[in-house]
């Protein structure tokens, strides 16, 4: 394993220097002008109810970020369908609006009205847990003639032509590698990783009809966000989810929604058109998508630039860039667990740690500002097309120097920092007030991501064991995690 990159030394600005910086200058973003160019991107904290409702813990999570008064906060990926999805926020029915309105009100109050609030809208296809081998073979495997033929080649024709139940038992009795050889590629995947739908599974009616189903679902969700008081929505076209999968080079649908770049971008553009028609021009609508999928055969920077120009010409209000985070190269899950898209090489690039590469290598970049070049390429393409659409850059941004350089060099128009904002929700305000030396700096070890992977409430190792430190907002008690071992919110600044 490569030795870790050290956290680099940095110089923090004085209050006067911060006041004259690009980071703390206004920037238009569609229907609103953000007070600063600081951006807290969507993070899933695992604090909603099992029914997708906003809890007090959800509200406190966003209120704590708002204490730092960033220009923009994007709340977590919020499902556009009214279907069970665990403790993730949902917006697929009007009953979710009151809870989401409470989030908006809390952010407005905590930031003094200075922070703009967006909600990220997401759709995702079915992903099942990795099954036990005997359960898969006996219950889930759809036995076909091809299985009997391959089995016959191993055990003889007579035994392979017995009853279905007997064939299943014979399959189970085989050495594992022989069983895998009999299964088709997608069946092997379902056994080894868990069943997962793809946008290319057009033999499934609900997948074939996604281009007809999704635009109204997203439009309805955006209307609910507008009713709840949000300043806009972010269409989730990144990572392992539905709209991102339509954009992927791996999308070879033959119905006009896959194959060429124009066809792959068609559904996200139709979703945007439906949303814009529903909410009007006075509500900000943008997208988050991938600057590079990282996976073999996936989309690259040139694809992202092509999509960015199409999105900008269509009238999207901002373009937010991320990287990787795909199911395609994810690590094998344990039996009983679901595949997680941030465990393989593309996931490591999505949330790079201090061990992302070897600092001894000449071309090593470490995690710090690692993917800003992707935002820069997109911004250059959009500007060359004559569009002024703001671009949000991200990826290991944790210091004023990196953020200011990205803005001054024209790499992006907003800088997004997720893990650093979790490490110290007050950091934007501290830097703006000339108090950068007091910032708790992210270690980039992905302690937080490991909690997310296990669907546990997300916290930061820099503060979650400080159980004796005060609770925020003058409260008497510190709110603890389900196991009672971690605090859920960063301590307030010392007076």
TIBAZA-671467 format. One record per residue (C-alpha): x, y, z; residue number from 1; residue in one letter. Coordinates in steps of 0.001 Angstrom, whole numbers, m for minus. Layout:
# residues N
NODE      c1      c2      c3 vose drennu
NODE       X       Y       Z  NUM      A
...
***
This chain:
# residues 495
NODE      c1      c2      c3 vose drennu
NODE       0       0       0    1      X
NODE    1260    3473    m905    2      X
NODE    2318    5643    1998    3      X
NODE    m172    8456    2636    4      X
NODE     158   11970    1343    5      X
NODE     741   14418    4189    6      X
NODE   m1900   17096    4725    7      X
NODE    m214   20091    3064    8      X
NODE     664   23239    4915    9      X
NODE   m1437   26205    3879   10      X
NODE   m1708   29930    4389   11      X
NODE   m5069   31294    5467   12      X
NODE   m6184   34765    4366   13      X
NODE   m6716   37731    6616   14      X
NODE  m10234   39075    6881   15      X
NODE   m9347   41840    4416   16      X
NODE   m7831   39374    1939   17      X
NODE  m10891   37166    2173   18      X
NODE  m13180   40133    1541   19      X
NODE  m11372   40899   m1722   20      X
NODE  m11172   37272   m2889   21      X
NODE  m13181   35594   m5622   22      X
NODE  m14266   32866   m3194   23      X
NODE  m16197   35327   m1098   24      X
NODE  m17660   37280   m3998   25      X
NODE  m21212   36911   m5371   26      X
NODE  m22084   34603   m8262   27      X
NODE  m25342   34267  m10145   28      X
NODE  m26812   30779  m10307   29      X
NODE  m29954   30870  m12411   30      X
NODE  m32760   32655  m10609   31      X
NODE  m30669   33654   m7578   32      X
NODE  m27348   35266   m6773   33      X
NODE  m25300   33346   m4209   34      X
NODE  m23595   35581   m1657   35      X
NODE  m20330   33643   m2039   36      X
NODE  m18959   30970   m4364   37      X
NODE  m18739   28368   m1576   38      X
NODE  m20840   25229   m2091   39      X
NODE  m21677   22273     162   40      X
NODE  m22598   19388   m2161   41      X
NODE  m25080   16628   m1432   42      X
NODE  m24123   14066    1229   43      X
NODE  m26388   11288    2511   44      X
NODE  m26313   11289    6348   45      X
NODE  m28689    8330    6948   46      X
NODE  m30940   10300    9271   47      X
NODE  m34370   10150    7574   48      X
NODE  m37128    7780    8685   49      X
NODE  m37610    4442    6947   50      X
NODE  m40532    6143    5178   51      X
NODE  m38311    8913    3791   52      X
NODE  m39490   11703    6098   53      X
NODE  m37228   14462    7389   54      X
NODE  m36492   13890   11074   55      X
NODE  m35186   16364   13639   56      X
NODE  m31763   14804   13024   57      X
NODE  m32016   15600    9299   58      X
NODE  m33002   19174   10056   59      X
NODE  m30125   19585   12529   60      X
NODE  m27649   18159    9984   61      X
NODE  m28442   20928    7491   62      X
NODE  m28847   23610   10116   63      X
NODE  m25303   22823   11323   64      X
NODE  m23894   23310    7810   65      X
NODE  m25840   26559    7542   66      X
NODE  m24023   27866   10643   67      X
NODE  m20990   28226    8371   68      X
NODE  m22968   30412    5950   69      X
NODE  m21810   28891    2652   70      X
NODE  m23169   30366    m545   71      X
NODE  m25101   27196   m1453   72      X
NODE  m26058   23941     268   73      X
NODE  m27414   20992   m1709   74      X
NODE  m29398   18574     420   75      X
NODE  m28946   14860      m3   76      X
NODE  m30103   12675   m2894   77      X
NODE  m33889   12690   m2469   78      X
NODE  m35989   10074   m4233   79      X
NODE  m38543   11204   m6815   80      X
NODE  m40602    8012   m6499   81      X
NODE  m42964    7170   m3652   82      X
NODE  m41371    3779   m2998   83      X
NODE  m39595    2373      80   84      X
NODE  m35869    3149      m6   85      X
NODE  m34725    2987    3614   86      X
NODE  m33681    6041    5644   87      X
NODE  m33216    8275    2601   88      X
NODE  m35222   11431    2017   89      X
NODE  m38061   11231    m484   90      X
NODE  m40075   13795   m2388   91      X
NODE  m42373   11487   m4378   92      X
NODE  m45594   12597   m2675   93      X
NODE  m47076   15802   m1272   94      X
NODE  m46913   14402    2272   95      X
NODE  m43122   14943    2233   96      X
NODE  m43418   18697    1656   97      X
NODE  m44000   19799    5288   98      X
NODE  m40876   18002    6530   99      X
NODE  m38758   19406    3715  100      X
NODE  m40153   22873    4440  101      X
NODE  m38803   22521    7977  102      X
NODE  m35335   21887    6528  103      X
NODE  m35608   25048    4435  104      X
NODE  m36736   27112    7407  105      X
NODE  m33911   25824    9603  106      X
NODE  m31271   26693    6994  107      X
NODE  m32743   30154    6451  108      X
NODE  m32715   30850   10188  109      X
NODE  m29221   29490   10876  110      X
NODE  m27630   31330    7946  111      X
NODE  m29493   34574    8481  112      X
NODE  m30961   34092    5023  113      X
NODE  m27481   34151    3446  114      X
NODE  m27329   30528    2249  115      X
NODE  m29232   29321    m802  116      X
NODE  m30684   25825    m625  117      X
NODE  m31109   23250   m3386  118      X
NODE  m32403   19686   m3218  119      X
NODE  m30827   16920   m5260  120      X
NODE  m33429   14814   m7088  121      X
NODE  m32585   11171   m7752  122      X
NODE  m34026    8064   m9358  123      X
NODE  m32446    4636   m9004  124      X
NODE  m33139    1120  m10226  125      X
NODE  m33385   m2068   m8190  126      X
NODE  m30308   m3414   m6411  127      X
NODE  m30608   m6570   m4303  128      X
NODE  m28381   m7938   m1578  129      X
NODE  m25897  m10669   m2418  130      X
NODE  m27817  m13918   m1790  131      X
NODE  m26756  m17101    m103  132      X
NODE  m25646  m19601   m2717  133      X
NODE  m28270  m22237   m1957  134      X
NODE  m31064  m19667   m1880  135      X
NODE  m29980  m18282   m5253  136      X
NODE  m29843  m21681   m6948  137      X
NODE  m33014  m23068   m5380  138      X
NODE  m35224  m19977   m5513  139      X
NODE  m33906  m17176   m7702  140      X
NODE  m32199  m18875  m10662  141      X
NODE  m34516  m19116  m13669  142      X
NODE  m33637  m22582  m14917  143      X
NODE  m33222  m22734  m18696  144      X
NODE  m32342  m25370  m21283  145      X
NODE  m28875  m23857  m21589  146      X
NODE  m28217  m24763  m17958  147      X
NODE  m29197  m28389  m18586  148      X
NODE  m26955  m28542  m21663  149      X
NODE  m23925  m27210  m19798  150      X
NODE  m24654  m29467  m16844  151      X
NODE  m24909  m32460  m19193  152      X
NODE  m21431  m31765  m20461  153      X
NODE  m20181  m32170  m16899  154      X
NODE  m22311  m34935  m15372  155      X
NODE  m23913  m36710  m18322  156      X
NODE  m27135  m36349  m20305  157      X
NODE  m29238  m38658  m18166  158      X
NODE  m28679  m36812  m14895  159      X
NODE  m29172  m33402  m16534  160      X
NODE  m32627  m34360  m17814  161      X
NODE  m34127  m35099  m14411  162      X
NODE  m36664  m32901  m12623  163      X
NODE  m36072  m29204  m12070  164      X
NODE  m35584  m29709   m8339  165      X
NODE  m32995  m32435   m8979  166      X
NODE  m31136  m30261  m11489  167      X
NODE  m30949  m27460   m8951  168      X
NODE  m29483  m29838   m6362  169      X
NODE  m26958  m31093   m8915  170      X
NODE  m25938  m27500   m9620  171      X
NODE  m25455  m26893   m5923  172      X
NODE  m23310  m29992   m5611  173      X
NODE  m20850  m28750   m8240  174      X
NODE  m17568  m27078   m7282  175      X
NODE  m18140  m23318   m7245  176      X
NODE  m16054  m22594  m10345  177      X
NODE  m17986  m25200  m12354  178      X
NODE  m21282  m23676  m11221  179      X
NODE  m20097  m20251  m12345  180      X
NODE  m19155  m21684  m15754  181      X
NODE  m22702  m22978  m16230  182      X
NODE  m24331  m19655  m15340  183      X
NODE  m24721  m16795  m17825  184      X
NODE  m22716  m13592  m17075  185      X
NODE  m25652  m11721  m15499  186      X
NODE  m26547  m14802  m13441  187      X
NODE  m22977  m15012  m12176  188      X
NODE  m23195  m11366  m11201  189      X
NODE  m26494  m11908   m9374  190      X
NODE  m24947  m14767   m7383  191      X
NODE  m21629  m13095   m6637  192      X
NODE  m22756   m9473   m6204  193      X
NODE  m26549   m9429   m5970  194      X
NODE  m29132   m8737   m8658  195      X
NODE  m28881   m5277  m10212  196      X
NODE  m31047   m3687  m12888  197      X
NODE  m29515   m1674  m15707  198      X
NODE  m31032     963  m17977  199      X
NODE  m30199   m1385  m20846  200      X
NODE  m32557   m4091  m19506  201      X
NODE  m35232   m3076  m21982  202      X
NODE  m36814   m6519  m21800  203      X
NODE  m38219   m5333  m18472  204      X
NODE  m41282   m3151  m19213  205      X
NODE  m40586    m687  m16394  206      X
NODE  m37018    m175  m17657  207      X
NODE  m38095     142  m21285  208      X
NODE  m40587    2835  m20277  209      X
NODE  m38155    4969  m18253  210      X
NODE  m38066    7716  m20931  211      X
NODE  m41826    8117  m20569  212      X
NODE  m41969    7704  m16779  213      X
NODE  m39119    9853  m15520  214      X
NODE  m39830   13353  m16914  215      X
NODE  m43186   13708  m15101  216      X
NODE  m41767   12151  m11918  217      X
NODE  m38931   14680  m11794  218      X
NODE  m41266   17545  m12730  219      X
NODE  m43646   16653   m9898  220      X
NODE  m40738   16400   m7469  221      X
NODE  m39372   19789   m8524  222      X
NODE  m42798   21354   m8033  223      X
NODE  m42859   19964   m4484  224      X
NODE  m39389   21372   m3853  225      X
NODE  m40610   24748   m5051  226      X
NODE  m43639   24498   m2759  227      X
NODE  m41353   23640     178  228      X
NODE  m39395   26851    m363  229      X
NODE  m36153   25600   m1905  230      X
NODE  m34241   27935   m4206  231      X
NODE  m33859   25248   m6839  232      X
NODE  m33122   21617   m7647  233      X
NODE  m30125   19631   m8782  234      X
NODE  m30846   16741  m11165  235      X
NODE  m28716   13799  m10065  236      X
NODE  m27053   12630  m13267  237      X
NODE  m23908   11328  m11538  238      X
NODE  m22459    8081  m10183  239      X
NODE  m24380    4794  m10347  240      X
NODE  m27947    5965  m10714  241      X
NODE  m30547    6106  m13462  242      X
NODE  m29864    9368  m15287  243      X
NODE  m26104    8841  m14984  244      X
NODE  m26509    5400  m16500  245      X
NODE  m28275    6878  m19517  246      X
NODE  m25307    9237  m20000  247      X
NODE  m22754    6426  m19759  248      X
NODE  m20905    5151  m22813  249      X
NODE  m22000    1708  m21631  250      X
NODE  m25610    2629  m22509  251      X
NODE  m26326     896  m25816  252      X
NODE  m30129    1083  m25785  253      X
NODE  m31482     860  m29332  254      X
NODE  m34642    2938  m28810  255      X
NODE  m33124    6387  m29399  256      X
NODE  m31964    6753  m25778  257      X
NODE  m28569    5099  m26050  258      X
NODE  m25596    4672  m28331  259      X
NODE  m24539    8092  m29590  260      X
NODE  m23747   11016  m27243  261      X
NODE  m26875   12833  m28429  262      X
NODE  m29050    9797  m27720  263      X
NODE  m27453    9204  m24320  264      X
NODE  m28108   12826  m23324  265      X
NODE  m31688   12739  m24598  266      X
NODE  m33461   11578  m21436  267      X
NODE  m31627   13941  m19035  268      X
NODE  m32523   16789  m21393  269      X
NODE  m36153   15673  m21556  270      X
NODE  m36240   15489  m17757  271      X
NODE  m34827   19008  m17577  272      X
NODE  m37386   20293  m20107  273      X
NODE  m40244   18790  m18091  274      X
NODE  m38901   20290  m14854  275      X
NODE  m38407   23718  m16413  276      X
NODE  m41903   23688  m17879  277      X
NODE  m43341   22888  m14457  278      X
NODE  m41393   25310  m12224  279      X
NODE  m40733   28191  m14628  280      X
NODE  m37690   30385  m15123  281      X
NODE  m37803   31808  m11581  282      X
NODE  m36542   28565  m10027  283      X
NODE  m32952   27382  m10420  284      X
NODE  m32488   23997  m12138  285      X
NODE  m29082   22439  m12759  286      X
NODE  m27412   19045  m12871  287      X
NODE  m24613   17095  m11286  288      X
NODE  m22872   14695  m13664  289      X
NODE  m19539   12955  m14099  290      X
NODE  m16403   14497  m15532  291      X
NODE  m15034   10960  m15906  292      X
NODE  m16684    7612  m15116  293      X
NODE  m13249    5988  m14600  294      X
NODE  m14636    2493  m15409  295      X
NODE  m13445     480  m18408  296      X
NODE  m15521    1472  m21437  297      X
NODE  m17100    4360  m19556  298      X
NODE  m17518    8020  m20407  299      X
NODE  m14501   10305  m20309  300      X
NODE  m13840   14028  m20114  301      X
NODE  m14700   14547  m23787  302      X
NODE  m18148   13032  m23150  303      X
NODE  m18661   15303  m20145  304      X
NODE  m17746   18323  m22262  305      X
NODE  m20230   17258  m24934  306      X
NODE  m23004   16832  m22355  307      X
NODE  m22104   20121  m20689  308      X
NODE  m22514   22039  m23923  309      X
NODE  m25876   20374  m24577  310      X
NODE  m27033   21101  m21022  311      X
NODE  m25880   24705  m21173  312      X
NODE  m27513   25347  m24549  313      X
NODE  m30747   23835  m23207  314      X
NODE  m30750   26426  m20423  315      X
NODE  m29578   24592  m17322  316      X
NODE  m28629   27064  m14593  317      X
NODE  m25490   25336  m13285  318      X
NODE  m23296   22325  m14044  319      X
NODE  m21777   20496  m11081  320      X
NODE  m18983   17983  m11691  321      X
NODE  m18140   14782   m9859  322      X
NODE  m16118   11663  m10739  323      X
NODE  m16615    7894  m10723  324      X
NODE  m18659    6134   m8074  325      X
NODE  m19963    3279  m10248  326      X
NODE  m21359    m191   m9601  327      X
NODE  m19414   m1595  m12550  328      X
NODE  m16088   m1912  m10712  329      X
NODE  m17313   m2084   m7113  330      X
NODE  m15850   m4589   m4667  331      X
NODE  m17738   m7817   m4042  332      X
NODE  m20088   m7416   m1060  333      X
NODE  m20444   m9923    1730  334      X
NODE  m23394  m12317    1582  335      X
NODE  m26459  m10457    2803  336      X
NODE  m25096   m7034    1863  337      X
NODE  m25655   m4912   m1234  338      X
NODE  m22971   m3823   m3661  339      X
NODE  m21731    m314   m2893  340      X
NODE  m20577    1883   m5793  341      X
NODE  m17744    3631   m3936  342      X
NODE  m15556     592   m3180  343      X
NODE  m13772      74   m6500  344      X
NODE  m11307    2228   m8456  345      X
NODE  m14058    4580   m9662  346      X
NODE  m15307    4935   m6101  347      X
NODE  m11834    5729   m4852  348      X
NODE  m11553    8475   m7456  349      X
NODE  m14950    9818   m6431  350      X
NODE  m13775   10273   m2833  351      X
NODE   m9975   10205   m3048  352      X
NODE   m8047    9624     153  353      X
NODE   m4479   10438    1139  354      X
NODE   m3621    6962    m207  355      X
NODE   m5093    7510   m3685  356      X
NODE   m1614    7332   m5204  357      X
NODE    2019    7132   m4105  358      X
NODE    3485   10543   m3206  359      X
NODE    6876    9213   m4298  360      X
NODE    5677    8937   m7912  361      X
NODE    6553   11963  m10099  362      X
NODE    2996   12373  m11436  363      X
NODE    1316   11831   m8083  364      X
NODE   m1427   14376   m7333  365      X
NODE   m2929   13119   m4109  366      X
NODE   m6538   13939   m3240  367      X
NODE   m6148   17707   m2990  368      X
NODE   m8041   19423   m5810  369      X
NODE   m7573   16204   m7737  370      X
NODE  m10397   16590  m10249  371      X
NODE  m10501   20321  m10874  372      X
NODE   m9053   19752  m14346  373      X
NODE  m12325   18046  m15290  374      X
NODE  m14337   21094  m14255  375      X
NODE  m11872   23289  m16148  376      X
NODE  m12380   21300  m19362  377      X
NODE  m16158   21535  m19044  378      X
NODE  m16063   25266  m18319  379      X
NODE  m13807   25926  m21312  380      X
NODE  m16179   24012  m23599  381      X
NODE  m19243   25824  m22254  382      X
NODE  m17591   29236  m22631  383      X
NODE  m16452   28374  m26164  384      X
NODE  m20103   27642  m26950  385      X
NODE  m20989   31166  m25866  386      X
NODE  m22722   30138  m22624  387      X
NODE  m22069   31669  m19206  388      X
NODE  m23496   28740  m17221  389      X
NODE  m21640   28491  m13883  390      X
NODE  m19600   25356  m13272  391      X
NODE  m19132   23800   m9836  392      X
NODE  m15737   22170   m9258  393      X
NODE  m15103   19553   m6579  394      X
NODE  m12662   16920   m5382  395      X
NODE  m10487   17291   m2289  396      X
NODE  m10949   21034   m1830  397      X
NODE  m10076   21860    1771  398      X
NODE   m8079   25091    1808  399      X
NODE   m8609   28681     772  400      X
NODE   m5539   28519   m1463  401      X
NODE   m6843   25630   m3575  402      X
NODE  m10332   27123   m3784  403      X
NODE   m9169   30609   m4692  404      X
NODE   m6709   29339   m7292  405      X
NODE   m9437   27242   m8948  406      X
NODE  m11657   30312   m9236  407      X
NODE   m8922   32756  m10234  408      X
NODE   m7568   30408  m12892  409      X
NODE  m11032   30032  m14434  410      X
NODE  m11361   26344  m13635  411      X
NODE  m14821   26782  m12101  412      X
NODE  m17280   29378  m10792  413      X
NODE  m18178   27688   m7483  414      X
NODE  m16020   25415   m5320  415      X
NODE  m17694   22478   m3581  416      X
NODE  m16292   20865    m443  417      X
NODE  m18134   17932    1138  418      X
NODE  m15723   16206    3487  419      X
NODE  m14057   19420    4657  420      X
NODE  m17488   20899    5399  421      X
NODE  m18309   17784    7431  422      X
NODE  m14994   18058    9279  423      X
NODE  m15751   21673   10186  424      X
NODE  m19174   23044    9222  425      X
NODE  m17998   26507   10323  426      X
NODE  m14953   26552    8072  427      X
NODE  m16343   28809    5356  428      X
NODE  m17260   31461    7937  429      X
NODE  m13965   31079    9793  430      X
NODE  m11989   31657    6600  431      X
NODE  m14157   34596    5583  432      X
NODE  m13616   36203    8986  433      X
NODE   m9841   35734    8853  434      X
NODE   m9813   32882   11359  435      X
NODE   m8626   30082    9095  436      X
NODE   m6029   28900   11605  437      X
NODE   m8883   27516   13737  438      X
NODE  m10316   25317   10949  439      X
NODE  m10523   21598   11682  440      X
NODE   m8889   20161    8587  441      X
NODE  m10161   16990    6943  442      X
NODE   m7711   14084    7111  443      X
NODE   m9030   12528    3871  444      X
NODE   m9080    9009    5318  445      X
NODE  m12784    8433    4487  446      X
NODE  m13860    7467    7980  447      X
NODE  m17155    9133    7015  448      X
NODE  m17459    7140    3797  449      X
NODE  m16972    3879    5696  450      X
NODE  m19979    4772    7857  451      X
NODE  m22001    5573    4733  452      X
NODE  m21032    2223    3221  453      X
NODE  m22557     460    6237  454      X
NODE  m25649    2706    6161  455      X
NODE  m24773    4123    9557  456      X
NODE  m25321    7735   10565  457      X
NODE  m22459    9708    9033  458      X
NODE  m20129   11644   11331  459      X
NODE  m16485   12797   11332  460      X
NODE  m13631   11280   13328  461      X
NODE  m12370   14773   14180  462      X
NODE  m15274   15404   16534  463      X
NODE  m17697   12509   16920  464      X
NODE  m16069   11179   20119  465      X
NODE  m16068   14579   21840  466      X
NODE  m19051   13611   23936  467      X
NODE  m18188   16121   26684  468      X
NODE  m18043   19108   24307  469      X
NODE  m21145   21322   24256  470      X
NODE  m24125   20687   22032  471      X
NODE  m24836   23267   19315  472      X
NODE  m27268   26140   19769  473      X
NODE  m27145   26087   23554  474      X
NODE  m28934   22754   23852  475      X
NODE  m28550   20850   27092  476      X
NODE  m27751   17441   25612  477      X
NODE  m25545   16182   22818  478      X
NODE  m27509   14109   20281  479      X
NODE  m25952   10668   19949  480      X
NODE  m25877    7991   17249  481      X
NODE  m28093    4919   17510  482      X
NODE  m25335    2993   19308  483      X
NODE  m24788    5844   21771  484      X
NODE  m21049    6053   21009  485      X
NODE  m20842    9054   18680  486      X
NODE  m22184   12582   18667  487      X
NODE  m24139   13410   15490  488      X
NODE  m23210   17091   15172  489      X
NODE  m19919   18957   15287  490      X
NODE  m19403   20930   18489  491      X
NODE  m19996   24665   18255  492      X
NODE  m17103   27055   18176  493      X
NODE  m15625   27861   21564  494      X
NODE  m16668   31319   22778  495      X
***
